[in-house]
Amino acid sequence: MPLQPQCNEQLLQLSLPSHGRCQIQRASQLLSDRATTFVDRHAADVPYDQYKITGKEYDEFNQKMKELANILRQEGYKGVDLLFVDYFFWEIYDQIIRHEKNSQKEKITRSKHDEVVEKVAQIGSWLGFEIETEKQVATGARVDVIWRARIGNLGAVSYVFEVQERGSIDSLIMNLQRAQNNPTVQKLIVVSDKDQIERIKEEIKSLPESFRKAVNFWETEDVERTYQNLEQVTDSIQRLHLLEE
């Protein structure tokens, strides 16, 4: 049987011996197919959403607890009683809630990142640039947004934008350094909040001057203001119907 994982802080507060707490956490993390099937099969029968239950429902619930206790004993867990099963359910619930909270947090963070990327791209489009998002510009360099323009005999010039919400600053810097290997790239713009921008500035102080001069910063709040202002201007111009035949 695998080694027991270290107990988390919440389990340490349970009124059970230390070895019992770790057993419960291990049981919830290594829930067998038999136990999973049992819980899935009988979950709808358990009146978990009722404030009061009948005597019959109480007896049925206890019977399910005893059946699950037997399964856990057969899986090799020691000292399994109804208190063990009760805390076992609590630990499963706690893990589900933590997972849902983390998933929601990641979803919110990702949505915010995507929203800023879309606004940076739209600003560039309003200004007349060719726009690409999630684009590989050099070996090992995939960036959030590119503004591209073609200038006479000079050919194409590109401006790279990376939106930094969270994540590794080292990885961000490495990605920008690789992007600079593309000869069309003129500027590398980091879009982030004020605090992260200061941290990034500090991190690149020791890097080559050619790289430092290529990096510019755009605060997320300023992106939002620019987007709103250009949106108003664009809407106003469109109302003039200048392009109608």
C-alpha positions as CSV (number, residue, x, y, z in Angstrom):
1,M,0.0,0.0,0.0
2,P,1.4,3.5,-0.9
3,L,3.0,5.6,1.8
4,Q,0.7,7.9,3.8
5,P,0.7,11.5,2.6
6,Q,1.3,14.2,5.1
7,C,-1.9,15.4,6.9
8,N,-3.2,18.8,6.0
9,E,-3.9,21.5,8.5
10,Q,-7.6,21.0,8.6
11,L,-7.3,17.3,9.4
12,L,-4.9,18.0,12.2
13,Q,-7.8,19.8,13.9
14,L,-9.9,16.7,14.0
15,S,-10.5,14.9,17.3
16,L,-8.8,11.7,16.1
17,P,-5.4,10.2,16.7
18,S,-2.8,11.3,14.3
19,H,-2.6,7.9,12.5
20,G,-6.4,7.9,12.1
21,R,-6.4,11.3,10.5
22,C,-3.8,10.3,8.0
23,Q,-5.7,7.1,7.2
24,I,-8.8,9.1,6.4
25,Q,-7.0,11.5,4.2
26,R,-5.3,8.6,2.4
27,A,-8.6,6.8,2.0
28,S,-10.2,9.9,0.4
29,Q,-7.3,10.4,-1.9
30,L,-7.0,6.7,-2.9
31,L,-10.7,6.0,-3.1
32,S,-11.0,2.6,-4.7
33,D,-13.2,1.7,-7.7
34,R,-15.5,-0.2,-5.4
35,A,-15.9,2.6,-2.9
36,T,-16.4,5.1,-5.8
37,T,-19.0,2.9,-7.4
38,F,-20.8,2.6,-4.0
39,V,-20.8,6.3,-3.3
40,D,-22.0,7.2,-6.9
41,R,-24.7,4.5,-6.8
42,H,-26.2,5.6,-3.4
43,A,-25.5,9.3,-3.4
44,A,-29.0,10.1,-4.7
45,D,-30.5,8.0,-1.9
46,V,-28.9,10.0,0.9
47,P,-31.0,13.0,2.1
48,Y,-28.0,15.3,2.5
49,D,-29.9,18.4,1.5
50,Q,-32.6,18.0,4.2
51,Y,-32.5,19.8,7.5
52,K,-34.6,17.1,9.1
53,I,-34.9,13.4,8.1
54,T,-37.3,10.7,9.1
55,G,-36.5,7.7,11.3
56,K,-36.5,5.5,8.3
57,E,-34.2,7.8,6.4
58,Y,-31.9,7.8,9.4
59,D,-31.7,4.0,9.5
60,E,-31.1,3.8,5.7
61,F,-28.3,6.4,6.0
62,N,-26.6,4.4,8.9
63,Q,-26.9,1.3,6.8
64,K,-25.1,2.9,3.9
65,M,-22.4,4.1,6.3
66,K,-21.9,0.6,7.6
67,E,-21.7,-0.8,4.1
68,L,-19.1,1.7,3.1
69,A,-17.1,1.0,6.3
70,N,-17.0,-2.7,5.3
71,I,-15.6,-1.8,1.9
72,L,-12.9,0.4,3.5
73,R,-12.0,-2.4,5.9
74,Q,-11.7,-4.8,2.9
75,E,-9.4,-2.3,1.3
76,G,-7.0,-2.7,4.3
77,Y,-7.8,0.3,6.4
78,K,-7.6,-0.3,10.2
79,G,-10.0,0.8,12.9
80,V,-12.7,1.8,10.5
81,D,-15.9,2.7,12.5
82,L,-18.8,5.1,11.7
83,L,-16.8,8.0,13.1
84,F,-14.0,7.2,10.6
85,V,-16.6,7.1,7.7
86,D,-18.1,10.4,8.9
87,Y,-14.8,12.2,8.8
88,F,-14.0,10.3,5.5
89,F,-17.1,12.0,4.0
90,W,-16.0,15.3,5.4
91,E,-12.5,15.0,3.8
92,I,-14.0,14.2,0.4
93,Y,-16.3,17.2,0.7
94,D,-13.4,19.4,1.7
95,Q,-11.3,18.2,-1.3
96,I,-14.2,18.9,-3.7
97,I,-14.8,22.4,-2.3
98,R,-11.1,23.2,-2.6
99,H,-11.0,21.9,-6.1
100,E,-14.1,23.9,-7.1
101,K,-12.6,27.1,-5.6
102,N,-9.3,26.6,-7.3
103,S,-11.0,25.9,-10.7
104,Q,-13.2,29.0,-10.3
105,K,-10.1,31.1,-9.5
106,E,-8.2,29.8,-12.5
107,K,-11.3,30.4,-14.7
108,I,-11.6,34.0,-13.5
109,T,-7.8,34.6,-14.0
110,R,-7.9,33.1,-17.5
111,S,-11.0,35.1,-18.4
112,K,-9.3,38.4,-17.3
113,H,-6.2,37.5,-19.3
114,D,-8.3,36.8,-22.4
115,E,-10.3,40.0,-22.0
116,V,-7.1,42.1,-21.9
117,V,-5.6,40.2,-24.9
118,E,-8.8,40.9,-26.9
119,K,-8.7,44.6,-26.0
120,V,-5.1,45.0,-27.0
121,A,-5.8,43.3,-30.3
122,Q,-8.9,45.5,-30.9
123,I,-6.9,48.7,-30.2
124,G,-4.3,47.7,-32.7
125,S,-7.0,47.0,-35.3
126,W,-8.7,50.4,-34.7
127,L,-5.2,52.0,-35.3
128,G,-4.9,50.2,-38.6
129,F,-2.4,47.5,-37.8
130,E,-2.7,43.9,-39.0
131,I,-3.5,41.8,-35.9
132,E,-2.6,38.3,-34.8
133,T,-3.2,36.6,-31.5
134,E,-1.6,33.6,-29.9
135,K,1.1,33.6,-32.5
136,Q,4.5,32.0,-32.7
137,V,7.0,34.7,-33.8
138,A,10.3,32.8,-33.3
139,T,11.5,29.5,-32.1
140,G,10.1,28.9,-28.7
141,A,8.3,32.2,-28.6
142,R,4.6,32.3,-28.6
143,V,3.1,35.7,-27.8
144,D,-0.4,37.0,-27.0
145,V,-0.8,39.7,-29.6
146,I,1.2,41.1,-32.6
147,W,0.6,44.4,-34.2
148,R,2.1,44.4,-37.7
149,A,2.4,47.2,-40.3
150,R,4.0,47.3,-43.7
151,I,6.1,50.4,-44.4
152,G,7.1,51.0,-48.0
153,N,10.5,49.6,-48.8
154,L,11.2,48.7,-45.2
155,G,8.8,45.8,-45.3
156,A,6.9,44.5,-42.3
157,V,7.5,45.8,-38.7
158,S,6.0,44.1,-35.7
159,Y,5.2,45.0,-32.1
160,V,4.8,42.1,-29.7
161,F,2.5,42.3,-26.7
162,E,2.5,39.9,-23.7
163,V,-0.2,40.1,-21.1
164,Q,1.1,39.2,-17.7
165,E,-1.7,38.4,-15.2
166,R,0.1,35.8,-13.2
167,G,2.7,33.2,-13.7
168,S,6.5,33.2,-13.9
169,I,8.2,36.4,-14.6
170,D,11.3,34.5,-15.6
171,S,9.3,32.6,-18.2
172,L,7.8,35.9,-19.5
173,I,11.3,37.4,-19.9
174,M,12.7,34.3,-21.7
175,N,9.7,34.3,-24.1
176,L,10.3,38.0,-24.9
177,Q,14.0,37.4,-25.5
178,R,13.2,34.6,-27.9
179,A,10.6,36.8,-29.7
180,Q,13.3,39.5,-30.2
181,N,15.1,37.0,-32.5
182,N,12.5,37.8,-35.1
183,P,14.1,40.6,-37.2
184,T,10.7,42.3,-37.8
185,V,10.1,42.8,-34.1
186,Q,10.7,46.4,-33.1
187,K,9.2,46.6,-29.6
188,L,8.3,44.1,-26.9
189,I,5.4,45.4,-24.8
190,V,4.5,43.9,-21.4
191,V,0.9,44.5,-20.4
192,S,0.4,44.2,-16.6
193,D,-0.5,45.9,-13.4
194,K,1.8,48.5,-11.7
195,D,3.2,46.2,-9.1
196,Q,4.2,43.4,-11.6
197,I,5.6,46.0,-14.0
198,E,8.0,47.2,-11.2
199,R,9.1,43.7,-10.5
200,I,9.7,43.0,-14.2
201,K,11.7,46.2,-14.5
202,E,13.9,45.1,-11.6
203,E,14.4,41.6,-13.1
204,I,15.6,42.9,-16.5
205,K,18.1,45.5,-15.1
206,S,21.0,43.1,-15.5
207,L,20.1,42.0,-19.0
208,P,21.7,43.3,-22.3
209,E,20.9,46.9,-23.1
210,S,19.6,46.0,-26.5
211,F,16.9,43.9,-24.8
212,R,16.1,46.5,-22.1
213,K,15.6,49.2,-24.7
214,A,13.2,47.0,-26.7
215,V,10.9,46.4,-23.7
216,N,8.1,48.8,-23.0
217,F,5.3,48.6,-20.4
218,W,1.6,49.3,-20.7
219,E,-0.5,49.3,-17.5
220,T,-3.7,47.2,-17.7
221,E,-5.7,50.2,-16.5
222,D,-4.3,52.3,-19.3
223,V,-5.2,49.6,-21.8
224,E,-8.8,49.8,-20.5
225,R,-9.0,53.6,-20.8
226,T,-7.5,53.6,-24.3
227,Y,-9.9,50.9,-25.4
228,Q,-12.9,52.8,-24.1
229,N,-11.8,56.1,-25.7
230,L,-11.1,54.5,-29.1
231,E,-14.4,52.7,-28.9
232,Q,-16.2,56.0,-28.5
233,V,-14.3,57.6,-31.3
234,T,-14.9,54.6,-33.6
235,D,-18.6,54.6,-32.8
236,S,-18.8,58.3,-33.4
237,I,-17.0,58.1,-36.8
238,Q,-19.2,55.2,-37.9
239,R,-22.3,57.2,-37.3
240,L,-21.1,59.6,-40.1
241,H,-21.5,56.8,-42.6
242,L,-18.4,58.0,-44.5
243,L,-17.9,54.7,-46.3
244,E,-21.5,54.4,-47.7
245,E,-21.8,54.2,-51.5
